[in-house]
Amino acid sequence: MLLRVRAAVAQLAAGLGAGAGAQPPAEPRGGGAGAGAGRGSPPPAAFCRPAFLQLTPEELRRADDHTGRAVQSPRDGRRRLPWSTGYAEVINAGKSQHNEDQACCEVVFVEQRPSPRGWLSSREGSGELDGGRKGFYFHYWALFDGHAGSGAAVMASERLHLHICEQLRDLVEILQDPSPPPICLPHNTKTDSADPNHMSYAEDHAEVLNDAVPQIHLEKAVSHESLVIGAIENAFKHMDDQIERERASQHLAGGCCALAAIYLMGKFYVANAGDSRAIIIRNGEIIPMSREFTPETERQRLQFLALLRPELLGKEFTHLEFPRRIQPKELGKKMLYRDQNMNGWAYKKIEEDDLKFPLIFGEGKKARMMATIGVTRGLGDHDLKVFSSNIHIKPFLSCFPEVHHGGPGAGGAVTGGAEGAGLAAGQ
């Protein structure tokens, strides 16, 4: 298995050369003033392939050929992807008319949002670029594994990096300052202290404290990396909200798993919502940067939600898990089960309510939630229901990713894969 992974990565990342370097790209996608997510952007297109492939009509036709299953990848002489990125895709034969997976590869400029604070504006190293703009660049790679339609994957491939950029705009000054992030930001410059990190309780609340009463201040240390992670998490939520708002007007069918890698200020951030996988290869060592989110891996979260809100089960499902379906003739017998608090198994007496279909059924790749879906995180799926019922599945699906961060090191490469597409980039 290890040899197959290495061989696949070697083919995908063939030609990985020099790193991104410190020079900004010629024409980056940006988050300048007025360029926020969803503002002034063209409406999402119908089914398409990643723009950086620049496929001809004949190549588009071959991409949908379920018999030949041609592998599509960027050609020499076409748009050069940053970091000598390698990409390949192939249709998953027999599952859908088109390849529902999407991909995106961009270099994005995050421009500082105008702010009245100004507590860092006069400091050196504030990130001012040629032309007076303040901000920084980040490199972005993403895969979107679509299901039940390509609409959600197409929109996410066109917009998620813009949402990430929008969330980072408020953090430009903070991330470029080496001191710890301020716990609380002041309202305006009139009430700013020289350093918000040392703003006293009395200054913050405009009252004088009694010196006789000891004051204990407990502040949790927050790193710059955690701010970036929070921005990425919020960007996923805003992306999911936008899909929900526009799914009717833009005809956005289905949903998608989302895997995004962001290289920002010398660190990689890998965000995963779904069952796609990402790894870093460094000095011959394979380092996992994501894990799958399935009904099995998130069983306890799903069962706990079902226990708290039994109305979501529509009187058709039970939150308990059993090794198999229970037969009516087994009422009164004892059978193995486990609930939201258990990692092991125990016996319980079978009752009438246990005859309902389990919330989670099956194992491995065949595990399904509500007998419908095999992933528990992703974007979209706002209209997904249990077959032949009015039971919505979206309340159990989370759009928030799990984010890992770290540096690839010298000679390292990061690669990600979905069912029908794969990306690889290296320094």
Disulfide bonds with the S-S distance in Angstrom:
none
